[in-house]
Amino acid sequence: MSVLALSPIAATLVNWTELWKIVLTALVGGTGVVIVFGLLLLGISRAKTATNPTTRYGLYTLSGLCGILVIAVAAIGIYAMTQKPSSTTSKPKAAAATLAPATTTEPQGFRTT
């Protein structure tokens, strides 16, 4: 049974296709950045203990590329947040129902003037 069949009210309020795209993108992007940052830290720690100069330079190069990638992803994220489109003002919709004025009930014996 799908989520849409379980909650018809939520189906009208939430665009499930777009929500899954956002969740998947956030999961892949967030996990990917964490893995690349982990490779950066691993490369630096292994380069410090490497005895072969070629290995050391290779690990520092790998760490540098990972660092550039992490900074680029952060910059793209900040740029995307600052460049989001502004919301347009929508015209007010007509009322779906006419509201009757509220009536008050006064206790018997009391009169307001």
PDB file as gemmi writes it, atoms N, CA and C in Angstrom:
CRYST1    1.000    1.000    1.000  90.00  90.00  90.00 P 1                      
ATOM      1  N   MET A   1       0.847  -1.163   0.000  1.00  0.00           N  
ATOM      2  CA  MET A   1       0.000   0.000   0.000  1.00  0.00           C  
ATOM      3  C   MET A   1       0.902   1.238   0.000  1.00  0.00           C  
ATOM      4  N   SER A   2       0.637   2.187  -0.847  1.00  0.00           N  
ATOM      5  CA  SER A   2       1.496   3.357  -0.952  1.00  0.00           C  
ATOM      6  C   SER A   2       1.161   4.386   0.116  1.00  0.00           C  
ATOM      7  N   VAL A   3       2.081   5.327   0.269  1.00  0.00           N  
ATOM      8  CA  VAL A   3       1.878   6.398   1.239  1.00  0.00           C  
ATOM      9  C   VAL A   3       0.680   7.242   0.843  1.00  0.00           C  
ATOM     10  N   LEU A   4       0.482   7.427  -0.443  1.00  0.00           N  
ATOM     11  CA  LEU A   4      -0.629   8.245  -0.920  1.00  0.00           C  
ATOM     12  C   LEU A   4      -1.978   7.624  -0.573  1.00  0.00           C  
ATOM     13  N   ALA A   5      -2.053   6.304  -0.584  1.00  0.00           N  
ATOM     14  CA  ALA A   5      -3.307   5.643  -0.262  1.00  0.00           C  
ATOM     15  C   ALA A   5      -3.594   5.716   1.240  1.00  0.00           C  
ATOM     16  N   LEU A   6      -2.552   5.813   2.043  1.00  0.00           N  
ATOM     17  CA  LEU A   6      -2.744   5.847   3.484  1.00  0.00           C  
ATOM     18  C   LEU A   6      -3.220   7.198   3.990  1.00  0.00           C  
ATOM     19  N   SER A   7      -2.795   8.258   3.368  1.00  0.00           N  
ATOM     20  CA  SER A   7      -3.159   9.576   3.886  1.00  0.00           C  
ATOM     21  C   SER A   7      -3.561  10.503   2.745  1.00  0.00           C  
ATOM     22  N   PRO A   8      -4.841  10.555   2.432  1.00  0.00           N  
ATOM     23  CA  PRO A   8      -5.280  11.415   1.325  1.00  0.00           C  
ATOM     24  C   PRO A   8      -5.075  12.895   1.608  1.00  0.00           C  
ATOM     25  N   ILE A   9      -5.109  13.305   2.870  1.00  0.00           N  
ATOM     26  CA  ILE A   9      -4.869  14.714   3.181  1.00  0.00           C  
ATOM     27  C   ILE A   9      -3.409  15.056   2.915  1.00  0.00           C  
ATOM     28  N   ALA A  10      -2.490  14.185   3.331  1.00  0.00           N  
ATOM     29  CA  ALA A  10      -1.074  14.435   3.098  1.00  0.00           C  
ATOM     30  C   ALA A  10      -0.751  14.407   1.607  1.00  0.00           C  
ATOM     31  N   ALA A  11      -1.487  13.622   0.853  1.00  0.00           N  
ATOM     32  CA  ALA A  11      -1.238  13.550  -0.589  1.00  0.00           C  
ATOM     33  C   ALA A  11      -1.514  14.880  -1.260  1.00  0.00           C  
ATOM     34  N   THR A  12      -2.471  15.620  -0.757  1.00  0.00           N  
ATOM     35  CA  THR A  12      -2.765  16.917  -1.350  1.00  0.00           C  
ATOM     36  C   THR A  12      -1.810  17.994  -0.860  1.00  0.00           C  
ATOM     37  N   LEU A  13      -1.218  17.818   0.297  1.00  0.00           N  
ATOM     38  CA  LEU A  13      -0.329  18.822   0.859  1.00  0.00           C  
ATOM     39  C   LEU A  13       1.134  18.625   0.484  1.00  0.00           C  
ATOM     40  N   VAL A  14       1.545  17.395   0.249  1.00  0.00           N  
ATOM     41  CA  VAL A  14       2.949  17.086   0.027  1.00  0.00           C  
ATOM     42  C   VAL A  14       3.131  16.499  -1.364  1.00  0.00           C  
ATOM     43  N   ASN A  15       4.096  17.032  -2.093  1.00  0.00           N  
ATOM     44  CA  ASN A  15       4.476  16.465  -3.382  1.00  0.00           C  
ATOM     45  C   ASN A  15       5.540  15.403  -3.103  1.00  0.00           C  
ATOM     46  N   TRP A  16       5.103  14.149  -3.008  1.00  0.00           N  
ATOM     47  CA  TRP A  16       5.988  13.069  -2.575  1.00  0.00           C  
ATOM     48  C   TRP A  16       7.134  12.826  -3.547  1.00  0.00           C  
ATOM     49  N   THR A  17       6.922  13.016  -4.827  1.00  0.00           N  
ATOM     50  CA  THR A  17       7.994  12.800  -5.804  1.00  0.00           C  
ATOM     51  C   THR A  17       9.128  13.787  -5.568  1.00  0.00           C  
ATOM     52  N   GLU A  18       8.790  15.050  -5.394  1.00  0.00           N  
ATOM     53  CA  GLU A  18       9.814  16.061  -5.156  1.00  0.00           C  
ATOM     54  C   GLU A  18      10.479  15.872  -3.801  1.00  0.00           C  
ATOM     55  N   LEU A  19       9.718  15.432  -2.806  1.00  0.00           N  
ATOM     56  CA  LEU A  19      10.285  15.205  -1.480  1.00  0.00           C  
ATOM     57  C   LEU A  19      11.339  14.102  -1.522  1.00  0.00           C  
ATOM     58  N   TRP A  20      11.059  13.020  -2.250  1.00  0.00           N  
ATOM     59  CA  TRP A  20      12.038  11.934  -2.350  1.00  0.00           C  
ATOM     60  C   TRP A  20      13.286  12.381  -3.090  1.00  0.00           C  
ATOM     61  N   LYS A  21      13.138  13.251  -4.101  1.00  0.00           N  
ATOM     62  CA  LYS A  21      14.312  13.776  -4.805  1.00  0.00           C  
ATOM     63  C   LYS A  21      15.187  14.592  -3.866  1.00  0.00           C  
ATOM     64  N   ILE A  22      14.562  15.392  -3.025  1.00  0.00           N  
ATOM     65  CA  ILE A  22      15.307  16.220  -2.082  1.00  0.00           C  
ATOM     66  C   ILE A  22      16.022  15.349  -1.049  1.00  0.00           C  
ATOM     67  N   VAL A  23      15.320  14.356  -0.528  1.00  0.00           N  
ATOM     68  CA  VAL A  23      15.921  13.472   0.477  1.00  0.00           C  
ATOM     69  C   VAL A  23      17.092  12.699  -0.120  1.00  0.00           C  
ATOM     70  N   LEU A  24      16.928  12.181  -1.321  1.00  0.00           N  
ATOM     71  CA  LEU A  24      18.001  11.423  -1.968  1.00  0.00           C  
ATOM     72  C   LEU A  24      19.205  12.310  -2.256  1.00  0.00           C  
ATOM     73  N   THR A  25      18.970  13.514  -2.744  1.00  0.00           N  
ATOM     74  CA  THR A  25      20.067  14.438  -3.026  1.00  0.00           C  
ATOM     75  C   THR A  25      20.810  14.813  -1.752  1.00  0.00           C  
ATOM     76  N   ALA A  26      20.089  15.081  -0.689  1.00  0.00           N  
ATOM     77  CA  ALA A  26      20.724  15.425   0.580  1.00  0.00           C  
ATOM     78  C   ALA A  26      21.530  14.252   1.134  1.00  0.00           C  
ATOM     79  N   LEU A  27      21.001  13.055   1.002  1.00  0.00           N  
ATOM     80  CA  LEU A  27      21.701  11.873   1.496  1.00  0.00           C  
ATOM     81  C   LEU A  27      22.991  11.631   0.724  1.00  0.00           C  
ATOM     82  N   VAL A  28      22.900  11.675  -0.597  1.00  0.00           N  
ATOM     83  CA  VAL A  28      24.092  11.446  -1.423  1.00  0.00           C  
ATOM     84  C   VAL A  28      25.110  12.562  -1.231  1.00  0.00           C  
ATOM     85  N   GLY A  29      24.632  13.809  -1.249  1.00  0.00           N  
ATOM     86  CA  GLY A  29      25.545  14.943  -1.076  1.00  0.00           C  
ATOM     87  C   GLY A  29      26.195  14.960   0.288  1.00  0.00           C  
ATOM     88  N   GLY A  30      25.418  14.762   1.322  1.00  0.00           N  
ATOM     89  CA  GLY A  30      25.966  14.775   2.670  1.00  0.00           C  
ATOM     90  C   GLY A  30      26.928  13.632   2.924  1.00  0.00           C  
ATOM     91  N   THR A  31      26.563  12.441   2.493  1.00  0.00           N  
ATOM     92  CA  THR A  31      27.431  11.280   2.675  1.00  0.00           C  
ATOM     93  C   THR A  31      28.700  11.414   1.848  1.00  0.00           C  
ATOM     94  N   GLY A  32      28.554  11.906   0.627  1.00  0.00           N  
ATOM     95  CA  GLY A  32      29.716  12.067  -0.252  1.00  0.00           C  
ATOM     96  C   GLY A  32      30.728  13.041   0.312  1.00  0.00           C  
ATOM     97  N   VAL A  33      30.265  14.162   0.842  1.00  0.00           N  
ATOM     98  CA  VAL A  33      31.183  15.154   1.410  1.00  0.00           C  
ATOM     99  C   VAL A  33      31.887  14.579   2.639  1.00  0.00           C  
ATOM    100  N   VAL A  34      31.181  13.844   3.451  1.00  0.00           N  
ATOM    101  CA  VAL A  34      31.792  13.250   4.647  1.00  0.00           C  
ATOM    102  C   VAL A  34      32.859  12.228   4.246  1.00  0.00           C  
ATOM    103  N   ILE A  35      32.584  11.425   3.235  1.00  0.00           N  
ATOM    104  CA  ILE A  35      33.565  10.424   2.783  1.00  0.00           C  
ATOM    105  C   ILE A  35      34.804  11.110   2.209  1.00  0.00           C  
ATOM    106  N   VAL A  36      34.608  12.143   1.399  1.00  0.00           N  
ATOM    107  CA  VAL A  36      35.751  12.852   0.805  1.00  0.00           C  
ATOM    108  C   VAL A  36      36.564  13.535   1.908  1.00  0.00           C  
ATOM    109  N   PHE A  37      35.900  14.132   2.890  1.00  0.00           N  
ATOM    110  CA  PHE A  37      36.628  14.750   3.995  1.00  0.00           C  
ATOM    111  C   PHE A  37      37.395  13.697   4.796  1.00  0.00           C  
ATOM    112  N   GLY A  38      36.802  12.514   4.959  1.00  0.00           N  
ATOM    113  CA  GLY A  38      37.513  11.425   5.628  1.00  0.00           C  
ATOM    114  C   GLY A  38      38.751  10.998   4.863  1.00  0.00           C  
ATOM    115  N   LEU A  39      38.661  10.964   3.519  1.00  0.00           N  
ATOM    116  CA  LEU A  39      39.838  10.649   2.707  1.00  0.00           C  
ATOM    117  C   LEU A  39      40.912  11.718   2.862  1.00  0.00           C  
ATOM    118  N   LEU A  40      40.503  12.971   2.994  1.00  0.00           N  
ATOM    119  CA  LEU A  40      41.450  14.058   3.224  1.00  0.00           C  
ATOM    120  C   LEU A  40      42.220  13.815   4.519  1.00  0.00           C  
ATOM    121  N   LEU A  41      41.504  13.522   5.597  1.00  0.00           N  
ATOM    122  CA  LEU A  41      42.161  13.287   6.885  1.00  0.00           C  
ATOM    123  C   LEU A  41      43.029  12.034   6.860  1.00  0.00           C  
ATOM    124  N   LEU A  42      42.546  10.991   6.212  1.00  0.00           N  
ATOM    125  CA  LEU A  42      43.327   9.754   6.116  1.00  0.00           C  
ATOM    126  C   LEU A  42      44.598   9.978   5.304  1.00  0.00           C  
ATOM    127  N   GLY A  43      44.492  10.715   4.209  1.00  0.00           N  
ATOM    128  CA  GLY A  43      45.667  10.997   3.383  1.00  0.00           C  
ATOM    129  C   GLY A  43      46.717  11.787   4.134  1.00  0.00           C  
ATOM    130  N   ILE A  44      46.286  12.777   4.915  1.00  0.00           N  
ATOM    131  CA  ILE A  44      47.249  13.575   5.684  1.00  0.00           C  
ATOM    132  C   ILE A  44      47.927  12.725   6.752  1.00  0.00           C  
ATOM    133  N   SER A  45      47.143  11.914   7.458  1.00  0.00           N  
ATOM    134  CA  SER A  45      47.744  11.104   8.523  1.00  0.00           C  
ATOM    135  C   SER A  45      48.696  10.050   7.965  1.00  0.00           C  
ATOM    136  N   ARG A  46      48.356   9.461   6.826  1.00  0.00           N  
ATOM    137  CA  ARG A  46      49.258   8.460   6.227  1.00  0.00           C  
ATOM    138  C   ARG A  46      50.474   9.117   5.589  1.00  0.00           C  
ATOM    139  N   ALA A  47      50.314  10.324   5.068  1.00  0.00           N  
ATOM    140  CA  ALA A  47      51.451  11.006   4.445  1.00  0.00           C  
ATOM    141  C   ALA A  47      52.500  11.385   5.487  1.00  0.00           C  
ATOM    142  N   LYS A  48      52.061  11.695   6.698  1.00  0.00           N  
ATOM    143  CA  LYS A  48      53.007  12.057   7.753  1.00  0.00           C  
ATOM    144  C   LYS A  48      53.896  10.880   8.152  1.00  0.00           C  
ATOM    145  N   THR A  49      53.377   9.672   8.030  1.00  0.00           N  
ATOM    146  CA  THR A  49      54.147   8.498   8.434  1.00  0.00           C  
ATOM    147  C   THR A  49      54.765   7.758   7.252  1.00  0.00           C  
ATOM    148  N   ALA A  50      54.545   8.240   6.023  1.00  0.00           N  
ATOM    149  CA  ALA A  50      55.090   7.554   4.846  1.00  0.00           C  
ATOM    150  C   ALA A  50      56.602   7.748   4.793  1.00  0.00           C  
ATOM    151  N   THR A  51      57.317   6.665   4.443  1.00  0.00           N  
ATOM    152  CA  THR A  51      58.778   6.732   4.354  1.00  0.00           C  
ATOM    153  C   THR A  51      59.238   7.039   2.933  1.00  0.00           C  
ATOM    154  N   ASN A  52      58.475   6.654   1.945  1.00  0.00           N  
ATOM    155  CA  ASN A  52      58.823   6.902   0.548  1.00  0.00           C  
ATOM    156  C   ASN A  52      58.339   8.304   0.158  1.00  0.00           C  
ATOM    157  N   PRO A  53      59.243   9.162  -0.371  1.00  0.00           N  
ATOM    158  CA  PRO A  53      58.826  10.523  -0.736  1.00  0.00           C  
ATOM    159  C   PRO A  53      57.733  10.556  -1.817  1.00  0.00           C  
ATOM    160  N   THR A  54      57.777   9.618  -2.747  1.00  0.00           N  
ATOM    161  CA  THR A  54      56.758   9.588  -3.796  1.00  0.00           C  
ATOM    162  C   THR A  54      55.379   9.290  -3.197  1.00  0.00           C  
ATOM    163  N   THR A  55      55.333   8.364  -2.270  1.00  0.00           N  
ATOM    164  CA  THR A  55      54.075   8.037  -1.599  1.00  0.00           C  
ATOM    165  C   THR A  55      53.575   9.235  -0.797  1.00  0.00           C  
ATOM    166  N   ARG A  56      54.500   9.899  -0.106  1.00  0.00           N  
ATOM    167  CA  ARG A  56      54.129  11.065   0.703  1.00  0.00           C  
ATOM    168  C   ARG A  56      53.526  12.158  -0.181  1.00  0.00           C  
ATOM    169  N   TYR A  57      54.186  12.467  -1.312  1.00  0.00           N  
ATOM    170  CA  TYR A  57      53.678  13.506  -2.208  1.00  0.00           C  
ATOM    171  C   TYR A  57      52.341  13.101  -2.840  1.00  0.00           C  
ATOM    172  N   GLY A  58      52.204  11.831  -3.148  1.00  0.00           N  
ATOM    173  CA  GLY A  58      50.934  11.346  -3.699  1.00  0.00           C  
ATOM    174  C   GLY A  58      49.790  11.479  -2.712  1.00  0.00           C  
ATOM    175  N   LEU A  59      50.060  11.155  -1.440  1.00  0.00           N  
ATOM    176  CA  LEU A  59      49.017  11.272  -0.410  1.00  0.00           C  
ATOM    177  C   LEU A  59      48.676  12.733  -0.125  1.00  0.00           C  
ATOM    178  N   TYR A  60      49.689  13.595  -0.125  1.00  0.00           N  
ATOM    179  CA  TYR A  60      49.401  15.025   0.051  1.00  0.00           C  
ATOM    180  C   TYR A  60      48.613  15.575  -1.135  1.00  0.00           C  
ATOM    181  N   THR A  61      48.914  15.107  -2.338  1.00  0.00           N  
ATOM    182  CA  THR A  61      48.158  15.534  -3.520  1.00  0.00           C  
ATOM    183  C   THR A  61      46.706  15.074  -3.421  1.00  0.00           C  
ATOM    184  N   LEU A  62      46.498  13.815  -3.021  1.00  0.00           N  
ATOM    185  CA  LEU A  62      45.141  13.299  -2.831  1.00  0.00           C  
ATOM    186  C   LEU A  62      44.394  14.117  -1.780  1.00  0.00           C  
ATOM    187  N   SER A  63      45.077  14.440  -0.689  1.00  0.00           N  
ATOM    188  CA  SER A  63      44.442  15.238   0.362  1.00  0.00           C  
ATOM    189  C   SER A  63      44.108  16.635  -0.140  1.00  0.00           C  
ATOM    190  N   GLY A  64      45.002  17.216  -0.935  1.00  0.00           N  
ATOM    191  CA  GLY A  64      44.735  18.542  -1.489  1.00  0.00           C  
ATOM    192  C   GLY A  64      43.534  18.546  -2.417  1.00  0.00           C  
ATOM    193  N   LEU A  65      43.427  17.527  -3.260  1.00  0.00           N  
ATOM    194  CA  LEU A  65      42.267  17.427  -4.153  1.00  0.00           C  
ATOM    195  C   LEU A  65      40.973  17.233  -3.367  1.00  0.00           C  
ATOM    196  N   CYS A  66      41.028  16.425  -2.326  1.00  0.00           N  
ATOM    197  CA  CYS A  66      39.841  16.228  -1.483  1.00  0.00           C  
ATOM    198  C   CYS A  66      39.453  17.530  -0.793  1.00  0.00           C  
ATOM    199  N   GLY A  67      40.453  18.289  -0.329  1.00  0.00           N  
ATOM    200  CA  GLY A  67      40.177  19.571   0.311  1.00  0.00           C  
ATOM    201  C   GLY A  67      39.539  20.554  -0.648  1.00  0.00           C  
ATOM    202  N   ILE A  68      40.046  20.602  -1.886  1.00  0.00           N  
ATOM    203  CA  ILE A  68      39.470  21.488  -2.903  1.00  0.00           C  
ATOM    204  C   ILE A  68      38.024  21.084  -3.186  1.00  0.00           C  
ATOM    205  N   LEU A  69      37.767  19.788  -3.269  1.00  0.00           N  
ATOM    206  CA  LEU A  69      36.416  19.312  -3.544  1.00  0.00           C  
ATOM    207  C   LEU A  69      35.452  19.670  -2.410  1.00  0.00           C  
ATOM    208  N   VAL A  70      35.885  19.507  -1.163  1.00  0.00           N  
ATOM    209  CA  VAL A  70      35.028  19.835  -0.020  1.00  0.00           C  
ATOM    210  C   VAL A  70      34.721  21.334   0.006  1.00  0.00           C  
ATOM    211  N   ILE A  71      35.738  22.162  -0.238  1.00  0.00           N  
ATOM    212  CA  ILE A  71      35.524  23.611  -0.262  1.00  0.00           C  
ATOM    213  C   ILE A  71      34.608  23.998  -1.412  1.00  0.00           C  
ATOM    214  N   ALA A  72      34.771  23.353  -2.577  1.00  0.00           N  
ATOM    215  CA  ALA A  72      33.916  23.657  -3.727  1.00  0.00           C  
ATOM    216  C   ALA A  72      32.461  23.297  -3.446  1.00  0.00           C  
ATOM    217  N   VAL A  73      32.225  22.161  -2.822  1.00  0.00           N  
ATOM    218  CA  VAL A  73      30.847  21.760  -2.501  1.00  0.00           C  
ATOM    219  C   VAL A  73      30.232  22.740  -1.503  1.00  0.00           C  
ATOM    220  N   ALA A  74      31.005  23.173  -0.518  1.00  0.00           N  
ATOM    221  CA  ALA A  74      30.495  24.153   0.445  1.00  0.00           C  
ATOM    222  C   ALA A  74      30.177  25.476  -0.251  1.00  0.00           C  
ATOM    223  N   ALA A  75      31.047  25.908  -1.167  1.00  0.00           N  
ATOM    224  CA  ALA A  75      30.808  27.161  -1.894  1.00  0.00           C  
ATOM    225  C   ALA A  75      29.575  27.057  -2.789  1.00  0.00           C  
ATOM    226  N   ILE A  76      29.406  25.926  -3.446  1.00  0.00           N  
ATOM    227  CA  ILE A  76      28.215  25.721  -4.288  1.00  0.00           C  
ATOM    228  C   ILE A  76      26.952  25.742  -3.433  1.00  0.00           C  
ATOM    229  N   GLY A  77      27.005  25.132  -2.264  1.00  0.00           N  
ATOM    230  CA  GLY A  77      25.853  25.139  -1.366  1.00  0.00           C  
ATOM    231  C   GLY A  77      25.500  26.537  -0.898  1.00  0.00           C  
ATOM    232  N   ILE A  78      26.510  27.331  -0.542  1.00  0.00           N  
ATOM    233  CA  ILE A  78      26.252  28.704  -0.113  1.00  0.00           C  
ATOM    234  C   ILE A  78      25.704  29.528  -1.273  1.00  0.00           C  
ATOM    235  N   TYR A  79      26.269  29.343  -2.460  1.00  0.00           N  
ATOM    236  CA  TYR A  79      25.778  30.067  -3.640  1.00  0.00           C  
ATOM    237  C   TYR A  79      24.322  29.694  -3.932  1.00  0.00           C  
ATOM    238  N   ALA A  80      24.006  28.416  -3.842  1.00  0.00           N  
ATOM    239  CA  ALA A  80      22.637  27.967  -4.117  1.00  0.00           C  
ATOM    240  C   ALA A  80      21.657  28.553  -3.103  1.00  0.00           C  
ATOM    241  N   MET A  81      22.067  28.678  -1.842  1.00  0.00           N  
ATOM    242  CA  MET A  81      21.179  29.248  -0.834  1.00  0.00           C  
ATOM    243  C   MET A  81      20.948  30.735  -1.049  1.00  0.00           C  
ATOM    244  N   THR A  82      21.970  31.444  -1.534  1.00  0.00           N  
ATOM    245  CA  THR A  82      21.808  32.885  -1.720  1.00  0.00           C  
ATOM    246  C   THR A  82      21.105  33.224  -3.021  1.00  0.00           C  
ATOM    247  N   GLN A  83      21.048  32.314  -3.969  1.00  0.00           N  
ATOM    248  CA  GLN A  83      20.453  32.593  -5.272  1.00  0.00           C  
ATOM    249  C   GLN A  83      19.091  31.953  -5.468  1.00  0.00           C  
ATOM    250  N   LYS A  84      18.453  31.512  -4.418  1.00  0.00           N  
ATOM    251  CA  LYS A  84      17.142  30.890  -4.592  1.00  0.00           C  
ATOM    252  C   LYS A  84      16.136  31.945  -5.037  1.00  0.00           C  
ATOM    253  N   PRO A  85      15.184  31.555  -5.863  1.00  0.00           N  
ATOM    254  CA  PRO A  85      14.230  32.534  -6.382  1.00  0.00           C  
ATOM    255  C   PRO A  85      13.332  33.078  -5.280  1.00  0.00           C  
ATOM    256  N   SER A  86      12.990  34.339  -5.432  1.00  0.00           N  
ATOM    257  CA  SER A  86      12.104  34.940  -4.435  1.00  0.00           C  
ATOM    258  C   SER A  86      10.674  34.487  -4.706  1.00  0.00           C  
ATOM    259  N   SER A  87       9.924  34.405  -3.651  1.00  0.00           N  
ATOM    260  CA  SER A  87       8.545  33.972  -3.813  1.00  0.00           C  
ATOM    261  C   SER A  87       7.722  35.141  -4.357  1.00  0.00           C  
ATOM    262  N   THR A  88       6.808  34.823  -5.218  1.00  0.00           N  
ATOM    263  CA  THR A  88       5.950  35.859  -5.781  1.00  0.00           C  
ATOM    264  C   THR A  88       4.732  36.025  -4.901  1.00  0.00           C  
ATOM    265  N   THR A  89       4.232  37.217  -4.862  1.00  0.00           N  
ATOM    266  CA  THR A  89       3.033  37.442  -4.069  1.00  0.00           C  
ATOM    267  C   THR A  89       1.835  36.966  -4.868  1.00  0.00           C  
ATOM    268  N   SER A  90       1.086  36.101  -4.283  1.00  0.00           N  
ATOM    269  CA  SER A  90      -0.084  35.568  -4.968  1.00  0.00           C  
ATOM    270  C   SER A  90      -1.306  36.385  -4.606  1.00  0.00           C  
ATOM    271  N   LYS A  91      -2.241  36.394  -5.512  1.00  0.00           N  
ATOM    272  CA  LYS A  91      -3.485  37.105  -5.255  1.00  0.00           C  
ATOM    273  C   LYS A  91      -4.293  36.301  -4.252  1.00  0.00           C  
ATOM    274  N   PRO A  92      -4.974  36.993  -3.340  1.00  0.00           N  
ATOM    275  CA  PRO A  92      -5.782  36.244  -2.364  1.00  0.00           C  
ATOM    276  C   PRO A  92      -6.904  35.489  -3.060  1.00  0.00           C  
ATOM    277  N   LYS A  93      -7.113  34.282  -2.617  1.00  0.00           N  
ATOM    278  CA  LYS A  93      -8.170  33.453  -3.194  1.00  0.00           C  
ATOM    279  C   LYS A  93      -9.508  33.806  -2.562  1.00  0.00           C  
ATOM    280  N   ALA A  94     -10.538  33.544  -3.296  1.00  0.00           N  
ATOM    281  CA  ALA A  94     -11.880  33.788  -2.768  1.00  0.00           C  
ATOM    282  C   ALA A  94     -12.151  32.800  -1.637  1.00  0.00           C  
ATOM    283  N   ALA A  95     -12.907  33.232  -0.680  1.00  0.00           N  
ATOM    284  CA  ALA A  95     -13.212  32.379   0.460  1.00  0.00           C  
ATOM    285  C   ALA A  95     -14.034  31.181   0.002  1.00  0.00           C  
ATOM    286  N   ALA A  96     -13.714  30.043   0.543  1.00  0.00           N  
ATOM    287  CA  ALA A  96     -14.420  28.827   0.162  1.00  0.00           C  
ATOM    288  C   ALA A  96     -15.806  28.774   0.797  1.00  0.00           C  
ATOM    289  N   ALA A  97     -15.948  29.395   1.933  1.00  0.00           N  
ATOM    290  CA  ALA A  97     -17.240  29.379   2.620  1.00  0.00           C  
ATOM    291  C   ALA A  97     -17.477  30.749   3.230  1.00  0.00           C  
ATOM    292  N   THR A  98     -18.714  31.112   3.351  1.00  0.00           N  
ATOM    293  CA  THR A  98     -19.057  32.376   3.978  1.00  0.00           C  
ATOM    294  C   THR A  98     -19.210  32.139   5.469  1.00  0.00           C  
ATOM    295  N   LEU A  99     -18.531  32.952   6.240  1.00  0.00           N  
ATOM    296  CA  LEU A  99     -18.589  32.799   7.688  1.00  0.00           C  
ATOM    297  C   LEU A  99     -19.710  33.669   8.241  1.00  0.00           C  
ATOM    298  N   ALA A 100     -20.506  33.096   9.109  1.00  0.00           N  
ATOM    299  CA  ALA A 100     -21.571  33.839   9.769  1.00  0.00           C  
ATOM    300  C   ALA A 100     -20.990  34.567  10.964  1.00  0.00           C  
ATOM    301  N   PRO A 101     -21.534  35.750  11.301  1.00  0.00           N  
ATOM    302  CA  PRO A 101     -21.007  36.447  12.471  1.00  0.00           C  
ATOM    303  C   PRO A 101     -21.247  35.632  13.739  1.00  0.00           C  
ATOM    304  N   ALA A 102     -20.307  35.745  14.622  1.00  0.00           N  
ATOM    305  CA  ALA A 102     -20.402  34.994  15.873  1.00  0.00           C  
ATOM    306  C   ALA A 102     -21.501  35.578  16.741  1.00  0.00           C  
ATOM    307  N   THR A 103     -22.264  34.731  17.371  1.00  0.00           N  
ATOM    308  CA  THR A 103     -23.303  35.183  18.286  1.00  0.00           C  
ATOM    309  C   THR A 103     -22.874  34.868  19.693  1.00  0.00           C  
ATOM    310  N   THR A 104     -23.246  35.743  20.598  1.00  0.00           N  
ATOM    311  CA  THR A 104     -22.887  35.494  21.988  1.00  0.00           C  
ATOM    312  C   THR A 104     -24.136  35.114  22.746  1.00  0.00           C  
ATOM    313  N   THR A 105     -23.965  34.286  23.687  1.00  0.00           N  
ATOM    314  CA  THR A 105     -25.089  33.901  24.542  1.00  0.00           C  
ATOM    315  C   THR A 105     -24.841  34.520  25.898  1.00  0.00           C  
ATOM    316  N   GLU A 106     -25.808  35.234  26.374  1.00  0.00           N  
ATOM    317  CA  GLU A 106     -25.708  35.878  27.678  1.00  0.00           C  
ATOM    318  C   GLU A 106     -26.511  35.067  28.691  1.00  0.00           C  
ATOM    319  N   PRO A 107     -25.995  34.975  29.893  1.00  0.00           N  
ATOM    320  CA  PRO A 107     -26.783  34.306  30.927  1.00  0.00           C  
ATOM    321  C   PRO A 107     -28.062  35.077  31.203  1.00  0.00           C  
ATOM    322  N   GLN A 108     -29.110  34.362  31.537  1.00  0.00           N  
ATOM    323  CA  GLN A 108     -30.392  35.022  31.779  1.00  0.00           C  
ATOM    324  C   GLN A 108     -30.291  35.903  33.004  1.00  0.00           C  
ATOM    325  N   GLY A 109     -30.908  37.061  32.900  1.00  0.00           N  
ATOM    326  CA  GLY A 109     -30.895  37.980  34.005  1.00  0.00           C  
ATOM    327  C   GLY A 109     -29.832  39.063  33.858  1.00  0.00           C  
ATOM    328  N   PHE A 110     -28.885  38.869  32.968  1.00  0.00           N  
ATOM    329  CA  PHE A 110     -27.840  39.875  32.745  1.00  0.00           C  
ATOM    330  C   PHE A 110     -28.112  40.548  31.416  1.00  0.00           C  
ATOM    331  N   ARG A 111     -27.967  41.813  31.412  1.00  0.00           N  
ATOM    332  CA  ARG A 111     -28.212  42.551  30.194  1.00  0.00           C  
ATOM    333  C   ARG A 111     -27.069  43.566  30.025  1.00  0.00           C  
ATOM    334  N   THR A 112     -26.526  43.596  28.839  1.00  0.00           N  
ATOM    335  CA  THR A 112     -25.469  44.569  28.557  1.00  0.00           C  
ATOM    336  C   THR A 112     -26.050  45.684  27.735  1.00  0.00           C  
ATOM    337  N   THR A 113     -25.696  46.902  28.057  1.00  0.00           N  
ATOM    338  CA  THR A 113     -26.222  48.029  27.285  1.00  0.00           C  
ATOM    339  C   THR A 113     -25.108  48.831  26.684  1.00  0.00           C  
TER     340      THR A 113                                                      
END                                                                             
